[in-house]
Amino acid sequence: MIEKKEAPSNLEVSEEANNQEQNKTTNFIQQLKAEIHANSMNSSANDSVFPINGLPQVILDFALEVSEVYGVPIEFPVMSALCAVSAAARKKFVIDSGKYKNFGQLWVMLVAPPGVGKTEPVAAAFRPLQKLDNASYDDYQVELSRWKVECAEAKQLKTQEPEKPFFKQCLIDDFTPESLYQTMFRNSGSISLYRDELSGWFADFGRYNKNGEISRYLSIFNNAQFCINRKSEEPLQIPEPFLTICGTIQPEVLNIALSSNTLKENGFASRFLYVYPKEVKKQKYSERTPDKLIIDRYEKLITHCYYLSKLENPFTLSAEAKKLFIEYANQTTDLVNSCSNNFVRATYAKMEIQVLRLALIIQIIRGIYDNTEWQQGMITKEAMQYAIKLCDYFNSKILLIDTTNTPTKMNATEAIKTIQKEYGIKNKQAFADAIGLSRQFISKICKE
């Protein structure tokens, strides 16, 4: 049973653990530099390398360990861990950019073919939260038994029955829309969806409720208050709903899910961050097991976030962070204005929100290990810089999601002009080789 106590703002680390971290970091920095260099040298012009320079050390150590033990791309455990921090922190922290307020809420899909091992990174990241939910469920069962006894006594004495206890949970995976709203209401408007295969979630769309399910998710993403009124039931009003989503999906299944539910057209698909590494392959079996010290340190972080008290004041942007944010927002506006693809435009437009939410999560982790930063209550330049790097990565993956099976009657010239207009053709020789035409022909069409 996990001891339930209010956590201090700063996570205490023993002197021995600090010394171990310092010794490990000295060699790790060199390893990190080499890894980044190798990735940048081997990546193609159209393939963005996932950024890890700027991650808080505890997340970086966890992600490297999981990546190496299970043979998966490092972006899988990184984004799974950031979602787990989001799920643990819930609505305790807010970022105020001056115009907008946001919780650290994330909607993330890990996209990869079947059989490559994408399940374990998510499971490892969310395991501490499952332990917390298990402990809470045990407490709920004890309270429920006590409640039944008290109800029997109240019936005999003809007094009012006590209020029925409820399961205080952090995660949810299989649910109807009605049960989702009930669960959110009972848990202060906060819950997180962790589901290994999100295909099952997509398959349930419209199964229980034909009207309004998708639009409700859209409002939840925006943390917009809603009220559920049902006949013979008390109304449920949920101010500022919070729902973090994290799970895996196969590329082909994702394409079918987005197409069959018109999720690109209605803006739903544009609210996700897609973790979509290039050419993921299953790795050979390794006898290596996770380092317990690293896993324990990560678990302490998640548990600490779970028990932290709600901050009364929102995080604000430092002067340097605000400058970076404004520059990024303007760059995003340019991307939106220069793009005619509605799905891509909508996704670019959401990045202004995504970068704030990511910066908040990064800052929470940084502040837990640095009391000076925590006391300042500001988003640092470093946190904003890394959040921007992450959003640049996600922007580079949008075109992989924007696939379509719709037949076209375009001729070669029209198709090339469309590609040039929508996405740009950076390497004309490689493009010409790929479609079996001459570079001169491609250049001529692009100049017209």
PyMOL commands that set and color helices and strands:
alter all, ss='L'
color gray80, all
select helices_A, chain A and resi 15-42+57-70+75-92+119-157+177-186+199-203+213-221+251-260+269-271+292-307+319-337+342-368+371-376+381-396+398-401+412-422+428-435+439-447
alter helices_A, ss='H'
color red, helices_A
select strands_A, chain A and resi 94-96+101-103+107-111+171-172+190-197+226-228+236-238+242-249+273-275+315-317+378-379
alter strands_A, ss='S'
color yellow, strands_A
deselect
rebuild
show_as cartoon
